[in-house]
Amino acid sequence: MPRVTNSPASRNRRKKVLRYAKGYFGNKSKLFRYAKEAVQHAWQYAYRDRKKKKANWRALWIVRVNAACRNAGMSYSRFMEGLKAANITLDRRVLSDLAIRDEVAFNALVQQAQDALKAKAAAKKA
């Protein structure tokens, strides 16, 4: 009696991995053993970098807002503190977009942040 190898399922599983590895360099796209390892690494990198992409965008937004704040004569941290004191809850993506596309509106926000900081300092002294 011949041994059972589950041949169709095994072959399909191997072909699927090789399809994922299509375009990889050398043995990694031709041989199952190396393709499987390369695909697993690729999936790990993809998972990690989906998370990393969010951090990269946030960092870019912060750089843009900081540059716009400096042009308006204020530091980023003081600007964010002032927005919080003024109860303005815009996220960094929106602030970045305003800084790039609508300088007048952004400068109005900077002014509101400065006024809120002054009010906060005055309340602290009193």
TAKARA-V510004 format. One record per helix or strand. SS is the DSSP state (helix for helix, strand for strand). FROM is the first residue (numbers start at 1). LEN is the number of residues. If there is no record, write none. Layout:
SS_FROM_LEN + SS_FROM_LEN
This chain:
helix_7_14 + helix_26_4 + helix_32_40 + helix_76_10 + helix_92_10 + helix_103_23
